[in-house]
Amino acid sequence: MKYNNDNVRRQDRLLEEDRAYALLREGEYGVLSMTTPTGGAYGIPLNFVWDGQENIYIHCAPRGRKLDCIALYPEVSFCVIGNTHVVPEQFSTNYSSIVLTCRARTGLSPEERMHALRLLMEKYTPEHLAAGEKYAEKSFHRTEIIRLQITELSGKCKRIR
């Protein structure tokens, strides 16, 4: 996984690498963008968790449009948006975001799928881990996990004073 801002047009708005990783760790949601089986575009907001290394995990039903897209076109983009704040009097917006290039994979081992579910629970429901573990075991058969292996990411921000 490489942090690379070479292709960011506004080089004066680069997000520092440590802040990019903080956003990857703490971001509430991201937008997964894919190519459809007919060659069109499809983007959808999702909860996610980063494993602290090179993978993002998302969960979904065992069938659906995301999985159809990924089966044919596993190269995807994932965007995480940090806090934004419109500054009307300056006709601008404070923001931070990261864009990731990833390779999506499904059909993970049961151990990796359960590990991903535990990471998701630790991020989103840390005060309910025991109940979450029972829920995950009960619904495991109807839950798919998608691993997004990050190959590259870049970050951009604007800070209005």
Sequence and secondary structure as in RCSB ss.txt:
>XXXX:A:sequence
MKYNNDNVRRQDRLLEEDRAYALLREGEYGVLSMTTPTGGAYGIPLNFVWDGQENIYIHCAPRGRKLDCIALYPE
VSFCVIGNTHVVPEQFSTNYSSIVLTCRARTGLSPEERMHALRLLMEKYTPEHLAAGEKYAEKSFHRTEIIRLQI
TELSGKCKRIR
>XXXX:A:secstr
 EE  TT S GGGB  HHHHHHHHHH S EEEEEE TTS EEEEEE  EE SSSEEEEEE SSSHHHHHHHH  E
EEEEEE   EEEGGGTEEEEEEEEEEEEEE    HHHHHHHHHHHHHHH GGGHHHHHHHHHHHGGG EEEEEEE
EEEEEEEE   
